[in-house]
Amino acid sequence: MEGISFFPLLIISGLAFVVPVIASRFPGGMIPIVVAEILAGVAFGRAGLGFIHVDENIWLAFLSQFGFAYLMLLSGLEVDFGLLSRLGGEGSSRMRMLLDNPLVMGLGIFLLTLIGAGIGAWLLLGDVPLSHILLFGLILSTTSVGIVVPTLKERGLTRRPFGQVILMSAMVADFATILLITVLAGILANDNIFRISLVAMLFGLFFIVTRVGARVQFHRFVRRPMEELAHATGQIGVRGAMALMVVFVVLAEAVEAELVLGAFLAGTVISSLSREEGSSLRVKLDAIGYGFFVPVFFITVGADFNLDALRSSPSSLLLVPALIGIAYAVKLVPSLILKTRYSLRQSLSAGILLSSRLSLIIAASVIGLRLGVIDEATNASLILVAIVTSTVSPALFTYLFPRPKTEQGRAIIVGAGQLGMMLSDRLTKEGMKSVIVEIDYEKAQSAREQGLEVVNGDGLSIEVLAIAGTLGATAFIPVTSDDETNLKACLLAQENFNVDNVVARVNAHERVGEFERAGIKPVSRPVAIAIAMDNLVLRPDIFRVLAEPASQNEFLEVPLLNSRFVGHPVDQIHLPGDALIVLVLRDGLSFVPHPATILEHDDLLTIAGDRESVEEARRQLRDRNGLATSS
């Protein structure tokens, strides 16, 4: 196509592929991927090598805007309506229910932020009209949902209560400031009330679509074609999500609101209608967004950073430290209300992440510049504040709130009956991530209400098993009441996902041999009861420790991967606390180690002791980098 060069997109695509690989090499994920993408954009954009010029490529600018809109769609998709409605529960006091609700906490943080930002704006601007102080205060109150959501997602926090509090705080800050700035800017520009009220109509449409969708989505005339066209070339769910996003974005433009508002509302509609976190649609939307559109947005944000504007205005550089200090203060102080539910470290880390600013503060400062509330120097300073906070805040959050402790593998359980839910709960308490696959919608919902992770789908579907995370799973455990289903599911896991540890419930004891010949570890009811009774008679104390997840003591099998321990005798291995090596499995043979026993790489060690000591010992023994020491 004449006049269009794909070279900038080649650079961006290459960066989108390389940057996560480089970022992952930093210990503990210290540099979030979104931050690395922004910095890469700065390096290759107008302030660096000059390979990417967003302002000179209309189609690249469009991809950046679309990526931003798509990120807002994914942000809306992360809102857990089930959590918002469940927290508190029966028997909780009204105050406890309020403190447990992420939306209420988010509103509280935003109101306190507004007060602090207003004071900060007054200190900076001095004797100016009240409307100018209010608008500047709103500019300082913004938060970048575009930074918050990917950072929380990297940490696996988006669906946890703490993550939902941060997410809702960011959402409230972003969209309340959008609405308030829209109204205030309209008043300052002498717009009529009718045009301002059109924004409220957008929310009205959101509630109508949500209510109507909830009523018709399970109707057979809707559900059947949606299921038939959900795969292969149909992908009707993805098409519908895209169309819904564009509809809301166009409507937002029509009422002269920010496009992020429309895209976010579209995401919340999808979230309210499809609450299954591991659903096929959500996985596909995530893959499309974080695989292409979102990296394009962050890289182009960095590429468009105008360093020359700051160099030409020394006064703007002097203003930057004060703006950065106020930007953090107005978020950190209000976040201390989280101390009522979380630790001080968590509260401060939330405030730091909420201090991230990006596109919205830039857009809001442009509005302020157009209305004469701020000048060119202040506008340039706010842009630098956006770059600094969006780079530093996620990194600080990562430092203060490191990744959750590594789980002891992942188990895929097929069947959400009483046995499946009990097994999932026990494995989770033991530190192993578990995902239940259940074809029946009601059973899946029941398990989800118990706080278990569930994928609603057929356990004999390769696609469903892939969505559940069977590839790379530590164990695969079908526990349905149908032996044929259990056997077929096991064979799928072995043949298509290379799962070695396959355990199955066998209802007909005479079929145990059939499962064993297929390399499956069968558990039949008579055998399970006999083993339990045998242990209760011969070794009751050990059995109690193994059977009770709440026990303070622990037995754990750990492969020796840390080279620092290899080649050392057992009496030179100083494990934390009271953790002891009580058994060694090597080359298929197990033996009790003596003080002079030399440990070898890949020995499977059985560690006994209190839970905390055993967990720390597991971490040290499995450390492939060899950072943990043996003495």
KAUR-V223886 format. One line per field, one symbol per residue. burial: + if it has 24 or more other ideal C-beta (glycine too) atoms within 12 Angstrom, else -. A space follows every 50 residues. Layout:
burial->???
This chain:
burial->-------++-++--++--++--+-----+-+++++++++++++++++--- ++++--+--+--+++++++++++++++++++-++--+-----------++ ++++++++++-+++-+++-++--++-----++++++++++++++++++++ +++++-++++++++++++++++++++++++++++++-+-------+-++- -++-++--++--+---+--------+---+-----+++-+++-++-+++- ++--++++++++++++++++++++++++++++++++-+++-+++++++++ +++++++-++-----++-++-+++-+++++++++++++--++---+++++ +++++++++++++++++++-+-++--++++++++++++++++++++++++ +-----+++++++++++-+++-++++++-++++++++++---++--++-- +++++++++++-++++++++--++++++++--+-++++++++++--+-+- +++++++----+--+--+-+++++---+----------------++---- --++++++++++-+++-+-+--+-++--++++-+--------+-----+- --+++++++-+-+++++++++++----+-+-
